[in-house]
Amino acid sequence: MSKIKKGVYGFLRGSFLTDESAFKNWRVFIFVVGLLLIMISSAHNSDRKVIAISELNKLKRELRAEYVDTGTILMRMKMESNIRAKAKLRGLLPSQTPPKKIKITN
């Protein structure tokens, strides 16, 4: 067997974890596994935040639409024609004489 084949065969069998210099290899292996766990955790956290952001954007759009609808209803209620009609139902009529200014002199 050539040197490359022995290296690949030894790697596939896992002999790099069981021979004399295995302690050095185990430290690197544990370090890499730790980094992988941190990476997976970070990916899950970012996915959770993306989902929360999309839900908040959806809620924001709904609240914005409700705000615009409420503003439209309020503007219609404040129109002079609507106020006159509601006052007429209660028996109130517009004044026939214009208002007078009151001036105070000291």
N, CA, C and O atoms as CSV, one atom per row, in Angstrom:
chain,resi,resn,atom,element,x,y,z
A,1,MET,N,N,0.835,-1.178,0.000
A,1,MET,CA,C,0.000,0.000,0.000
A,1,MET,C,C,0.879,1.239,0.000
A,1,MET,O,O,1.931,1.285,0.637
A,2,SER,N,N,0.415,2.236,-0.732
A,2,SER,CA,C,1.197,3.467,-0.777
A,2,SER,C,C,0.959,4.270,0.502
A,2,SER,O,O,0.058,3.974,1.287
A,3,LYS,N,N,1.772,5.267,0.682
A,3,LYS,CA,C,1.701,6.089,1.881
A,3,LYS,C,C,0.370,6.842,1.954
A,3,LYS,O,O,-0.186,6.981,3.044
A,4,ILE,N,N,-0.157,7.332,0.821
A,4,ILE,CA,C,-1.419,8.062,0.782
A,4,ILE,C,C,-2.571,7.135,1.126
A,4,ILE,O,O,-3.461,7.507,1.892
A,5,LYS,N,N,-2.562,5.916,0.559
A,5,LYS,CA,C,-3.624,4.960,0.860
A,5,LYS,C,C,-3.628,4.590,2.326
A,5,LYS,O,O,-4.693,4.469,2.932
A,6,LYS,N,N,-2.423,4.404,2.922
A,6,LYS,CA,C,-2.345,4.092,4.350
A,6,LYS,C,C,-2.889,5.239,5.181
A,6,LYS,O,O,-3.567,5.011,6.183
A,7,GLY,N,N,-2.602,6.465,4.779
A,7,GLY,CA,C,-3.091,7.634,5.510
A,7,GLY,C,C,-4.604,7.739,5.469
A,7,GLY,O,O,-5.242,7.999,6.489
A,8,VAL,N,N,-5.181,7.535,4.279
A,8,VAL,CA,C,-6.632,7.603,4.130
A,8,VAL,C,C,-7.282,6.456,4.891
A,8,VAL,O,O,-8.283,6.650,5.580
A,9,TYR,N,N,-6.707,5.249,4.763
A,9,TYR,CA,C,-7.254,4.083,5.464
A,9,TYR,C,C,-7.177,4.285,6.981
A,9,TYR,O,O,-8.124,3.964,7.700
A,10,GLY,N,N,-6.073,4.806,7.458
A,10,GLY,CA,C,-5.929,5.068,8.884
A,10,GLY,C,C,-6.904,6.129,9.371
A,10,GLY,O,O,-7.433,6.032,10.478
A,11,PHE,N,N,-7.141,7.137,8.545
A,11,PHE,CA,C,-8.105,8.182,8.905
A,11,PHE,C,C,-9.520,7.623,8.982
A,11,PHE,O,O,-10.273,7.939,9.904
A,12,LEU,N,N,-9.881,6.776,7.993
A,12,LEU,CA,C,-11.224,6.187,7.988
A,12,LEU,C,C,-11.427,5.228,9.160
A,12,LEU,O,O,-12.535,5.121,9.685
A,13,ARG,N,N,-10.380,4.540,9.568
A,13,ARG,CA,C,-10.488,3.630,10.723
A,13,ARG,C,C,-10.495,4.389,12.041
A,13,ARG,O,O,-10.920,3.843,13.060
A,14,GLY,N,N,-10.039,5.624,12.044
A,14,GLY,CA,C,-10.001,6.412,13.262
A,14,GLY,C,C,-8.738,6.203,14.062
A,14,GLY,O,O,-8.723,6.455,15.267
A,15,SER,N,N,-7.678,5.749,13.422
A,15,SER,CA,C,-6.434,5.498,14.154
A,15,SER,C,C,-5.781,6.787,14.633
A,15,SER,O,O,-4.940,6.758,15.531
A,16,PHE,N,N,-6.160,7.917,14.042
A,16,PHE,CA,C,-5.599,9.189,14.512
A,16,PHE,C,C,-6.094,9.541,15.907
A,16,PHE,O,O,-5.525,10.411,16.567
A,17,LEU,N,N,-7.156,8.868,16.364
A,17,LEU,CA,C,-7.664,9.116,17.715
A,17,LEU,C,C,-7.127,8.105,18.729
A,17,LEU,O,O,-7.292,8.296,19.934
A,18,THR,N,N,-6.490,7.034,18.258
A,18,THR,CA,C,-6.075,5.976,19.189
A,18,THR,C,C,-4.568,5.763,19.273
A,18,THR,O,O,-4.126,4.994,20.125
A,19,ASP,N,N,-3.763,6.401,18.438
A,19,ASP,CA,C,-2.312,6.165,18.517
A,19,ASP,C,C,-1.662,7.045,19.595
A,19,ASP,O,O,-2.369,7.656,20.396
A,20,GLU,N,N,-0.361,7.114,19.622
A,20,GLU,CA,C,0.382,7.754,20.709
A,20,GLU,C,C,0.116,9.260,20.808
A,20,GLU,O,O,0.025,9.796,21.913
A,21,SER,N,N,-0.005,9.924,19.709
A,21,SER,CA,C,-0.221,11.377,19.739
A,21,SER,C,C,-1.716,11.722,19.736
A,21,SER,O,O,-2.104,12.787,19.257
A,22,ALA,N,N,-2.542,10.836,20.262
A,22,ALA,CA,C,-3.988,11.024,20.227
A,22,ALA,C,C,-4.447,12.164,21.121
A,22,ALA,O,O,-5.472,12.786,20.839
A,23,PHE,N,N,-3.717,12.456,22.194
A,23,PHE,CA,C,-4.142,13.519,23.099
A,23,PHE,C,C,-4.208,14.857,22.364
A,23,PHE,O,O,-5.151,15.624,22.554
A,24,LYS,N,N,-3.219,15.135,21.536
A,24,LYS,CA,C,-3.204,16.373,20.750
A,24,LYS,C,C,-4.384,16.382,19.777
A,24,LYS,O,O,-5.048,17.405,19.610
A,25,ASN,N,N,-4.638,15.258,19.148
A,25,ASN,CA,C,-5.751,15.167,18.215
A,25,ASN,C,C,-7.097,15.320,18.933
A,25,ASN,O,O,-8.010,15.941,18.388
A,26,TRP,N,N,-7.237,14.776,20.124
A,26,TRP,CA,C,-8.485,14.870,20.875
A,26,TRP,C,C,-8.781,16.319,21.250
A,26,TRP,O,O,-9.931,16.756,21.210
A,27,ARG,N,N,-7.734,17.062,21.613
A,27,ARG,CA,C,-7.957,18.472,21.958
A,27,ARG,C,C,-8.487,19.251,20.754
A,27,ARG,O,O,-9.407,20.057,20.893
A,28,VAL,N,N,-7.916,19.017,19.591
A,28,VAL,CA,C,-8.388,19.698,18.385
A,28,VAL,C,C,-9.806,19.251,18.053
A,28,VAL,O,O,-10.650,20.069,17.687
A,29,PHE,N,N,-10.065,17.950,18.181
A,29,PHE,CA,C,-11.385,17.405,17.891
A,29,PHE,C,C,-12.440,18.024,18.821
A,29,PHE,O,O,-13.513,18.406,18.355
A,30,ILE,N,N,-12.160,18.127,20.099
A,30,ILE,CA,C,-13.104,18.716,21.061
A,30,ILE,C,C,-13.297,20.202,20.764
A,30,ILE,O,O,-14.409,20.719,20.864
A,31,PHE,N,N,-12.210,20.889,20.400
A,31,PHE,CA,C,-12.313,22.305,20.047
A,31,PHE,C,C,-13.228,22.503,18.837
A,31,PHE,O,O,-14.075,23.396,18.839
A,32,VAL,N,N,-13.060,21.675,17.808
A,32,VAL,CA,C,-13.885,21.777,16.602
A,32,VAL,C,C,-15.345,21.468,16.926
A,32,VAL,O,O,-16.245,22.145,16.429
A,33,VAL,N,N,-15.587,20.452,17.756
A,33,VAL,CA,C,-16.966,20.114,18.143
A,33,VAL,C,C,-17.586,21.279,18.915
A,33,VAL,O,O,-18.754,21.605,18.705
A,34,GLY,N,N,-16.821,21.905,19.799
A,34,GLY,CA,C,-17.325,23.074,20.527
A,34,GLY,C,C,-17.694,24.211,19.595
A,34,GLY,O,O,-18.737,24.845,19.759
A,35,LEU,N,N,-16.834,24.471,18.610
A,35,LEU,CA,C,-17.148,25.515,17.637
A,35,LEU,C,C,-18.396,25.187,16.827
A,35,LEU,O,O,-19.200,26.067,16.521
A,36,LEU,N,N,-18.546,23.909,16.483
A,36,LEU,CA,C,-19.744,23.499,15.737
A,36,LEU,C,C,-21.003,23.699,16.563
A,36,LEU,O,O,-22.027,24.133,16.035
A,37,LEU,N,N,-20.943,23.388,17.853
A,37,LEU,CA,C,-22.104,23.582,18.723
A,37,LEU,C,C,-22.456,25.062,18.846
A,37,LEU,O,O,-23.630,25.431,18.843
A,38,ILE,N,N,-21.436,25.899,18.953
A,38,ILE,CA,C,-21.684,27.345,19.015
A,38,ILE,C,C,-22.304,27.836,17.707
A,38,ILE,O,O,-23.214,28.665,17.722
A,39,MET,N,N,-21.813,27.324,16.577
A,39,MET,CA,C,-22.350,27.733,15.282
A,39,MET,C,C,-23.810,27.314,15.131
A,39,MET,O,O,-24.631,28.097,14.653
A,40,ILE,N,N,-24.139,26.097,15.533
A,40,ILE,CA,C,-25.525,25.614,15.440
A,40,ILE,C,C,-26.434,26.446,16.331
A,40,ILE,O,O,-27.532,26.826,15.925
A,41,SER,N,N,-25.975,26.728,17.544
A,41,SER,CA,C,-26.769,27.539,18.465
A,41,SER,C,C,-26.994,28.936,17.905
A,41,SER,O,O,-28.097,29.475,17.996
A,42,SER,N,N,-25.962,29.517,17.332
A,42,SER,CA,C,-26.085,30.852,16.742
A,42,SER,C,C,-27.070,30.849,15.575
A,42,SER,O,O,-27.850,31.789,15.425
A,43,ALA,N,N,-27.045,29.821,14.763
A,43,ALA,CA,C,-27.970,29.727,13.628
A,43,ALA,C,C,-29.415,29.639,14.103
A,43,ALA,O,O,-30.301,30.275,13.534
A,44,HIS,N,N,-29.651,28.842,15.156
A,44,HIS,CA,C,-31.009,28.722,15.696
A,44,HIS,C,C,-31.483,30.049,16.287
A,44,HIS,O,O,-32.641,30.429,16.111
A,45,ASN,N,N,-30.601,30.749,16.980
A,45,ASN,CA,C,-30.977,32.045,17.551
A,45,ASN,C,C,-31.308,33.055,16.463
A,45,ASN,O,O,-32.275,33.806,16.593
A,46,SER,N,N,-30.527,33.084,15.403
A,46,SER,CA,C,-30.802,34.029,14.317
A,46,SER,C,C,-32.112,33.677,13.609
A,46,SER,O,O,-32.861,34.576,13.229
A,47,ASP,N,N,-32.400,32.394,13.425
A,47,ASP,CA,C,-33.679,31.991,12.831
A,47,ASP,C,C,-34.844,32.440,13.704
A,47,ASP,O,O,-35.848,32.936,13.193
A,48,ARG,N,N,-34.718,32.271,15.006
A,48,ARG,CA,C,-35.766,32.680,15.944
A,48,ARG,C,C,-35.990,34.198,15.855
A,48,ARG,O,O,-37.130,34.659,15.898
A,49,LYS,N,N,-34.916,34.960,15.732
A,49,LYS,CA,C,-35.043,36.416,15.634
A,49,LYS,C,C,-35.670,36.831,14.309
A,49,LYS,O,O,-36.458,37.776,14.276
A,50,VAL,N,N,-35.341,36.151,13.224
A,50,VAL,CA,C,-35.939,36.469,11.926
A,50,VAL,C,C,-37.442,36.222,11.960
A,50,VAL,O,O,-38.213,37.018,11.423
A,51,ILE,N,N,-37.865,35.130,12.583
A,51,ILE,CA,C,-39.292,34.827,12.700
A,51,ILE,C,C,-39.991,35.888,13.540
A,51,ILE,O,O,-41.082,36.336,13.188
A,52,ALA,N,N,-39.375,36.293,14.648
A,52,ALA,CA,C,-39.972,37.325,15.502
A,52,ALA,C,C,-40.084,38.649,14.752
A,52,ALA,O,O,-41.086,39.352,14.884
A,53,ILE,N,N,-39.062,38.995,13.965
A,53,ILE,CA,C,-39.097,40.244,13.203
A,53,ILE,C,C,-40.217,40.209,12.167
A,53,ILE,O,O,-40.910,41.209,11.978
A,54,SER,N,N,-40.405,39.078,11.497
A,54,SER,CA,C,-41.474,38.994,10.490
A,54,SER,C,C,-42.851,39.101,11.146
A,54,SER,O,O,-43.752,39.728,10.587
A,55,GLU,N,N,-43.023,38.499,12.321
A,55,GLU,CA,C,-44.302,38.614,13.020
A,55,GLU,C,C,-44.558,40.057,13.456
A,55,GLU,O,O,-45.686,40.540,13.357
A,56,LEU,N,N,-43.531,40.744,13.934
A,56,LEU,CA,C,-43.690,42.140,14.339
A,56,LEU,C,C,-43.989,43.038,13.147
A,56,LEU,O,O,-44.772,43.980,13.271
A,57,ASN,N,N,-43.380,42.767,11.990
A,57,ASN,CA,C,-43.681,43.552,10.787
A,57,ASN,C,C,-45.130,43.348,10.352
A,57,ASN,O,O,-45.796,44.293,9.929
A,58,LYS,N,N,-45.613,42.117,10.459
A,58,LYS,CA,C,-47.008,41.833,10.113
A,58,LYS,C,C,-47.949,42.587,11.049
A,58,LYS,O,O,-48.928,43.183,10.599
A,59,LEU,N,N,-47.658,42.563,12.343
A,59,LEU,CA,C,-48.473,43.282,13.320
A,59,LEU,C,C,-48.421,44.789,13.066
A,59,LEU,O,O,-49.428,45.482,13.207
A,60,LYS,N,N,-47.246,45.291,12.692
A,60,LYS,CA,C,-47.095,46.723,12.408
A,60,LYS,C,C,-47.964,47.132,11.220
A,60,LYS,O,O,-48.608,48.181,11.249
A,61,ARG,N,N,-47.981,46.305,10.179
A,61,ARG,CA,C,-48.812,46.620,9.011
A,61,ARG,C,C,-50.298,46.635,9.390
A,61,ARG,O,O,-51.045,47.505,8.941
A,62,GLU,N,N,-50.729,45.663,10.223
A,62,GLU,CA,C,-52.130,45.623,10.644
A,62,GLU,C,C,-52.496,46.855,11.466
A,62,GLU,O,O,-53.551,47.452,11.257
A,63,LEU,N,N,-51.624,47.235,12.402
A,63,LEU,CA,C,-51.900,48.401,13.233
A,63,LEU,C,C,-51.899,49.686,12.407
A,63,LEU,O,O,-52.687,50.594,12.671
A,64,ARG,N,N,-51.025,49.765,11.417
A,64,ARG,CA,C,-50.988,50.938,10.544
A,64,ARG,C,C,-52.296,51.057,9.758
A,64,ARG,O,O,-52.838,52.153,9.618
A,65,ALA,N,N,-52.797,49.941,9.252
A,65,ALA,CA,C,-54.064,49.958,8.508
A,65,ALA,C,C,-55.208,50.377,9.429
A,65,ALA,O,O,-56.079,51.147,9.025
A,66,GLU,N,N,-55.208,49.874,10.659
A,66,GLU,CA,C,-56.252,50.247,11.622
A,66,GLU,C,C,-56.175,51.739,11.946
A,66,GLU,O,O,-57.205,52.399,12.083
A,67,TYR,N,N,-54.963,52.268,12.067
A,67,TYR,CA,C,-54.774,53.690,12.340
A,67,TYR,C,C,-55.334,54.546,11.209
A,67,TYR,O,O,-56.014,55.543,11.452
A,68,VAL,N,N,-55.044,54.149,9.976
A,68,VAL,CA,C,-55.535,54.911,8.828
A,68,VAL,C,C,-57.056,54.841,8.769
A,68,VAL,O,O,-57.702,55.856,8.509
A,69,ASP,N,N,-57.643,53.667,9.003
A,69,ASP,CA,C,-59.104,53.535,8.991
A,69,ASP,C,C,-59.747,54.394,10.066
A,69,ASP,O,O,-60.749,55.064,9.814
A,70,THR,N,N,-59.177,54.377,11.260
A,70,THR,CA,C,-59.727,55.161,12.363
A,70,THR,C,C,-59.615,56.652,12.057
A,70,THR,O,O,-60.538,57.412,12.349
A,71,GLY,N,N,-58.494,57.079,11.471
A,71,GLY,CA,C,-58.338,58.480,11.089
A,71,GLY,C,C,-59.360,58.898,10.044
A,71,GLY,O,O,-59.883,60.012,10.101
A,72,THR,N,N,-59.649,58.026,9.100
A,72,THR,CA,C,-60.640,58.328,8.069
A,72,THR,C,C,-62.030,58.487,8.685
A,72,THR,O,O,-62.768,59.412,8.347
A,73,ILE,N,N,-62.372,57.576,9.589
A,73,ILE,CA,C,-63.681,57.655,10.260
A,73,ILE,C,C,-63.779,58.944,11.065
A,73,ILE,O,O,-64.815,59.608,11.048
A,74,LEU,N,N,-62.710,59.304,11.768
A,74,LEU,CA,C,-62.707,60.531,12.564
A,74,LEU,C,C,-62.869,61.761,11.683
A,74,LEU,O,O,-63.611,62.678,12.034
A,75,MET,N,N,-62.189,61.794,10.550
A,75,MET,CA,C,-62.310,62.943,9.647
A,75,MET,C,C,-63.734,63.079,9.122
A,75,MET,O,O,-64.242,64.190,8.972
A,76,ARG,N,N,-64.371,61.957,8.845
A,76,ARG,CA,C,-65.761,62.021,8.377
A,76,ARG,C,C,-66.686,62.511,9.485
A,76,ARG,O,O,-67.635,63.250,9.221
A,77,MET,N,N,-66.413,62.104,10.727
A,77,MET,CA,C,-67.252,62.542,11.848
A,77,MET,C,C,-67.092,64.031,12.118
A,77,MET,O,O,-68.026,64.668,12.604
A,78,LYS,N,N,-65.933,64.597,11.814
A,78,LYS,CA,C,-65.668,66.000,12.096
A,78,LYS,C,C,-66.129,66.932,10.979
A,78,LYS,O,O,-66.005,68.150,11.106
A,79,MET,N,N,-66.652,66.388,9.905
A,79,MET,CA,C,-67.114,67.226,8.798
A,79,MET,C,C,-68.320,68.041,9.250
A,79,MET,O,O,-69.157,67.564,10.017
A,80,GLU,N,N,-68.396,69.290,8.758
A,80,GLU,CA,C,-69.470,70.194,9.191
A,80,GLU,C,C,-70.844,69.644,8.841
A,80,GLU,O,O,-71.790,69.813,9.611
A,81,SER,N,N,-70.969,68.994,7.700
A,81,SER,CA,C,-72.270,68.468,7.292
A,81,SER,C,C,-72.748,67.391,8.264
A,81,SER,O,O,-73.936,67.340,8.584
A,82,ASN,N,N,-71.851,66.535,8.735
A,82,ASN,CA,C,-72.250,65.510,9.701
A,82,ASN,C,C,-72.639,66.130,11.036
A,82,ASN,O,O,-73.598,65.704,11.678
A,83,ILE,N,N,-71.880,67.142,11.444
A,83,ILE,CA,C,-72.193,67.795,12.723
A,83,ILE,C,C,-73.545,68.495,12.636
A,83,ILE,O,O,-74.337,68.427,13.576
A,84,ARG,N,N,-73.817,69.166,11.518
A,84,ARG,CA,C,-75.120,69.834,11.345
A,84,ARG,C,C,-76.270,68.821,11.371
A,84,ARG,O,O,-77.315,69.076,11.969
A,85,ALA,N,N,-76.067,67.675,10.719
A,85,ALA,CA,C,-77.136,66.659,10.688
A,85,ALA,C,C,-77.405,66.113,12.087
A,85,ALA,O,O,-78.563,65.929,12.460
A,86,LYS,N,N,-76.358,65.851,12.864
A,86,LYS,CA,C,-76.548,65.336,14.225
A,86,LYS,C,C,-77.162,66.392,15.138
A,86,LYS,O,O,-77.971,66.068,16.007
A,87,ALA,N,N,-76.780,67.653,14.945
A,87,ALA,CA,C,-77.365,68.725,15.756
A,87,ALA,C,C,-78.838,68.903,15.409
A,87,ALA,O,O,-79.656,69.169,16.288
A,88,LYS,N,N,-79.177,68.757,14.133
A,88,LYS,CA,C,-80.573,68.899,13.708
A,88,LYS,C,C,-81.430,67.797,14.321
A,88,LYS,O,O,-82.581,68.039,14.686
A,89,LEU,N,N,-80.872,66.571,14.436
A,89,LEU,CA,C,-81.617,65.479,15.070
A,89,LEU,C,C,-81.909,65.776,16.529
A,89,LEU,O,O,-82.922,65.323,17.061
A,90,ARG,N,N,-81.041,66.527,17.182
A,90,ARG,CA,C,-81.248,66.875,18.595
A,90,ARG,C,C,-82.080,68.143,18.764
A,90,ARG,O,O,-82.373,68.551,19.888
A,91,GLY,N,N,-82.452,68.754,17.670
A,91,GLY,CA,C,-83.289,69.948,17.744
A,91,GLY,C,C,-82.498,71.241,17.765
A,91,GLY,O,O,-83.069,72.290,18.060
A,92,LEU,N,N,-81.240,71.211,17.474
A,92,LEU,CA,C,-80.418,72.420,17.453
A,92,LEU,C,C,-80.361,72.962,16.038
A,92,LEU,O,O,-80.222,72.210,15.074
A,93,LEU,N,N,-80.471,74.294,15.926
A,93,LEU,CA,C,-80.397,74.933,14.623
A,93,LEU,C,C,-79.263,75.948,14.632
A,93,LEU,O,O,-78.894,76.449,15.694
A,94,PRO,N,N,-78.704,76.259,13.463
A,94,PRO,CA,C,-77.653,77.279,13.425
A,94,PRO,C,C,-78.211,78.652,13.803
A,94,PRO,O,O,-79.388,78.935,13.581
A,95,SER,N,N,-77.372,79.484,14.364
A,95,SER,CA,C,-77.779,80.813,14.803
A,95,SER,C,C,-78.077,81.692,13.599
A,95,SER,O,O,-77.393,81.615,12.578
A,96,GLN,N,N,-79.104,82.528,13.726
A,96,GLN,CA,C,-79.479,83.439,12.649
A,96,GLN,C,C,-78.687,84.742,12.719
A,96,GLN,O,O,-78.494,85.406,11.702
A,97,THR,N,N,-78.224,85.112,13.930
A,97,THR,CA,C,-77.451,86.346,14.086
A,97,THR,C,C,-75.985,85.988,14.242
A,97,THR,O,O,-75.653,85.020,14.925
A,98,PRO,N,N,-75.117,86.745,13.626
A,98,PRO,CA,C,-73.694,86.422,13.745
A,98,PRO,C,C,-73.190,86.725,15.163
A,98,PRO,O,O,-73.794,87.534,15.867
A,99,PRO,N,N,-72.122,86.103,15.579
A,99,PRO,CA,C,-71.586,86.364,16.913
A,99,PRO,C,C,-70.974,87.770,16.985
A,99,PRO,O,O,-70.557,88.330,15.971
A,100,LYS,N,N,-70.928,88.328,18.199
A,100,LYS,CA,C,-70.369,89.668,18.405
A,100,LYS,C,C,-69.056,89.544,19.147
A,100,LYS,O,O,-68.879,88.664,19.989
A,101,LYS,N,N,-68.143,90.436,18.822
A,101,LYS,CA,C,-66.861,90.464,19.506
A,101,LYS,C,C,-67.004,91.269,20.797
A,101,LYS,O,O,-67.676,92.300,20.833
A,102,ILE,N,N,-66.374,90.789,21.827
A,102,ILE,CA,C,-66.368,91.506,23.099
A,102,ILE,C,C,-64.949,92.043,23.281
A,102,ILE,O,O,-63.977,91.289,23.260
A,103,LYS,N,N,-64.851,93.356,23.458
A,103,LYS,CA,C,-63.564,93.985,23.661
A,103,LYS,C,C,-63.466,94.446,25.108
A,103,LYS,O,O,-64.383,95.064,25.647
A,104,ILE,N,N,-62.335,94.130,25.719
A,104,ILE,CA,C,-62.097,94.531,27.089
A,104,ILE,C,C,-60.997,95.579,27.073
A,104,ILE,O,O,-59.923,95.360,26.513
A,105,THR,N,N,-61.275,96.718,27.693
A,105,THR,CA,C,-60.267,97.782,27.798
A,105,THR,C,C,-59.942,97.978,29.251
A,105,THR,O,O,-60.836,97.977,30.097
A,106,ASN,N,N,-58.715,98.142,29.544
A,106,ASN,CA,C,-58.283,98.353,30.937
A,106,ASN,C,C,-58.166,99.816,31.246
A,106,ASN,O,O,-57.815,100.184,32.368
